[in-house]
Amino acid sequence: MSSPDHSNDPATAQPDAENQAPACVMSFNASEPSGAAGIAGDVATIAAMGAHALPVVTAIVLRDTAETFEHQTLESELIVEQARSVLEDIPVAAWKVGFLGSAEGISAVAEVLSDYPDVPLVAYLPTISWLDDEQQQSYLDAFRELVLPQTLILVGNHKTLTDFLLPDWEADRPASPRELAVAAGQHGTAHVLVTGISLPNQFVDNVLATPAGPITGERFERFEVNFVGAGETLSASLAALLSVGAEVHAAVGEALSFLDQALDAGFRPGMGNVIPDRFFWAIPPEDEEAAAGSESADALTDDTPAGRGPRRIH
């Protein structure tokens, strides 16, 4: 009697070697309820870039789209256990580090990262002004000592990175991206992606630099609104691109383009700041919206943002 054919049985079928799973990016970041930044922003961005997110929660941040109120850190052991349980099962192709909660959280994450030195790390340094001075200092000292030596690309706003890397800067002019890269390089970081550099005529510059000088970048026209989650979007998209083997300079160019389009399509869900739309590409082109025209008019409400059609369903 022949054996039964299980070739089409989902319970026994083996994955096709050519049908590979998406690259996996592990993100260490805080959970926050607005969905604008933190781990939610990372997951949305990484998914939009076609990779799979492995989210590890490092803290709980209480905030809305306008401001941050307070945060609660998680135990270091719990952070490590979250990561280790997944790392024993799933290969990771890139890391994204965001807000790690505390100096102890940084130490816990750095311990995990050190076991995988060949996996590229994108570290984003957000503004942590809601912490008191002592908490800020201990956090930044630990980040400098434990995360920077393992970082391929450090991402941050020009002012934030200047305060962090060159706290004694007293020159009349702003620190250049190269000078910031030199300071970061002294701690082992290979590249610095500096955002929000003010330029004349309502433009801002974003520059990737090494201690040898600038490599690439992109100028944006300054938006007349404030965003929350822009840095998370840029750094997470960059990690997703590195996870599939993109060269650093090419990945930065594509990540900046993605951010620009996400900001251009941004939306304001509440009364605070605007959130980048990481799924801007899922909105039908205007001609398709016009073709839908009268068929969908009755379905619209006063809450539907002007000019934004329904999402494509994938």
N, C-alpha and C positions, 0 to 999 in steps of 0.2 A: 504494500500500500504506500503510495507516494506521500511525501510530506506536504502539508497544506502550504499554499502560497501566501506568504505574509508581506509581499513586496509593497502592497498598498495600505498596509495596516499602520496607522500613525504611531501605534504603541511600539512597533518593532522596526520601523523604517530607520535606516541610517542616513545621516545628513549627506547630501551630495557634496563632493569635494569642491565642485565648481560653484555651488551655492553658498558662498562663505557668509558668515555672520558679519555685521558691521563692526568696525573697530570700536573698542571700548575705552572710554575715558573716565577715570575715577576723579571725582570732584570732592574736595574737602571744603565745606563751607557751612555757614549758619543757615538755619531755617528761619524764615520771616513770613508773616501772614499776608503781605500785600502782593506777593508773587512777582514783584518788580526786580528784585536782586537776589542775593543769597543763592541757596541751593536750587530754588525754583527757577531762577533766571538761568543758572547753569544748565539744568536739565532741558529747559525749553530751547536754549541756544544749541546745545550739543545735538539734540534731536533734529533741529532745523538744518544742521550741517550734515546730517546723514550718519552720524555716529550714535553709539549707545552709551548713555550716562550711567555711571555707578556712583550714586550720591551717598556720601558719608557726612552725617550731620555733626557739627562740632559745637554748636551753641544754639540757643533760641533767642532771637532778637525780636523785641516788641517795637513795631514801627508801623506807620502808614505810608502813603505815598508822599507825604510832606516832611516827616521828621522821624528820627529814632528816639525812643523813650528810654529803654534800658535793655539789658540782655542777661541771660542766665547761661553759664557755661555748663558743659557736660563733663563728667568724670573722664579723665585721660584713658582709663582702662576701657571704658565704653566706646570711645572713639577708635581705639586700636582694634577692639573686638569687631566693630562694624567692618573695618577695612580688611582685617585678616580673614574673616569668614568668607568674603567674596574673593580675595586674592588666592585662596586655596582652590578656587573653582574656575575663575575666569581670568584669562590673560589680559593684562592692561597695556594699552599702546601709548597712553599719555596721561599725565597728571594735570589737574587744575587745582590750585590752592587759592582760597579766598580768605574770609575772616575765620580765624581759628579759635576765637573766644578768649584765650588767655595765654600766658607764657607756658603754662603746663600743657595746654592744648597744642601749642606749637611744638613742644618737645615730643609729644606723643606722635604727631604727624611726621615730624622729621625722622623719627626712629623707623617708621614704616617706609618712608621714601628712601632711606639709606640702604635698604635691602634690594633696591631695584635701580642701581645707578645708571643703567643704560636707557631707562624710560624717560623721555623728555618732560620737563616740568615747566609749566607756565605759572608764575606766581603773581597774583594781583594784590596790590597793596591799597585797600580802600581808606578813605578818611575815617578815623576812629575818634572823632572829636567828642563823642558822647561819653567816652571813658574819662575818668578823672586822671590827673597828671601822673600819679604813681602807676596806675594801670597802663596808661599809654606808654610810659617809659619802659616798664618791664616787658610789655608786648613787643615793642619795637626792638629792644635789645635782643630778645630771644629770636625774633624774625631775622635780624641781621646775622646773628651767630649761627643759627641752625638751618634756616631756609635758604638764604642767599647762596651759600656754598654749593647747593644742589640745583640751583635754578638755571635753566637755559635762557628764559626770557622773563624779565621782571617788567610788569605792566603797571602804570600808574599815572595819575595826573601830574602835570609839571610841578605845581606847588607842593603837592603831597610828597613827591619823590625828592624835591629839593630839601624840604624840611627833614626828611628821613635820612638822606644820604649826605647832605651838606648842611648840617644844622648851624654851623658857624659862618655860613655864607654872608658876606657883608659888602660885596661889590655893588656898584650902582646899577649894573646890568643883570638880567636874569642869568642863571646858570644855563649853559648850553647842554644839549643832549649828550655830547661827547664828555663833558665834565661830569655829568651824572653817571655815564657809563664807566668812566674811570673810577669813580668812587664805589660803584657797585662791583666793578671788577676786582677791587682790592679785597672783596669778601668772596670772590669766586664766581660771580654771576657773569655769564657770557655776553648777554645782550640786555639792553634796556629799551623798552618801547614807551616813549614819553608822549603823553596826550595833552591836549588843551593848551598848547603853547600859543600865547596871544600874538597875533599879527595885525598889521594895519588893515583898514578897509573891511572890518567885520569878518575876518578870516581867522581860523585857528589851525595850527600845524600839529601833526602827529608824526613823530620821527623814531625810527629804529636805529640805534647806535651801538657801537662797541667802543672800547677804549681807543681804538684806532680812528674813530670818526663815524659820521652818519652813514647808513647803508641805504635805506629807503624810507619812504613816508608818503603821506597824503595830506593835502590841505582841504579843510572843510569850510564851507561858508557857515558863519555862526548862526545857529538857530536862535529865535527870539523867545524860546521857552527853556525851562530847566528840566533836565531828565534825571531819572533815578534808574540805575541798572545799566548805564552805558558801559562802564568799565567791566562789569561782569560779562556783558555781551561780547565785548572785544576779546577779553582773555579766554573765555570759554570757546569761542569760535576758533581762536588761534590754536588752542589745545586740540580741538577736533581735527583741524587741518594737519597738525603735526602727527596725529595718530595714524594717518594714512601715508606718512612718509614724505609730506611736502617739505621742500627746502624752506629754511627760515625766512628768507627775504620774500619768497613767493607767497608763503603762508600769511605773512604780515600784510602784504598788499591785498590779498583776497579777504582777510579778516576785516581790514579797514573798509573795504568796499561793502562788505556785509553789514557792518555797523552803520555806515552812512545811509544805506537803504532802510535799515531797521529804524533809525532815528527819523528819517523822512516820513515813514509810515506810522510813526509813534502815535499813541492814543493816551487820553487822560481818563482813567476809569473812575476816578473820584474827584476830590477837591484839591488835591496836591499836585505833584509833578507829573510829567509825561513819562510813560513807559515805552521803551523800544518795542516795536512789533517784530519779533523774531520770525514770524511766519508771514511776512509781507508778500512773499512769493505765492502764497495760497489765495490771494485776492484776485478774482478774475479781471482781465484787462477791461478798460472802459468800454470798448466796443461790445464785449460780451454782456456787460451790465446794461448797455443801451438796448441790446437785442432782447434782454429779459423784460425791460421796460415795464409795460402795464401789467404783465403777469405777476410781478412781484410787488407792485406798488401797494396793494392792499395789505401785504404782510408787514410793511414797514411801520414802525412806531416812532414816536417822538424821541425815543432813546437811541435810535439808530444813528451813528455818526455820519455826517454828511460826506458823500463821495466814497463810502466804504460799502462795497457789495458783500453778499454772503460768501462765506469761505467755500473753497472747493473741498469736497470730501474725498480723501484718498483711500 
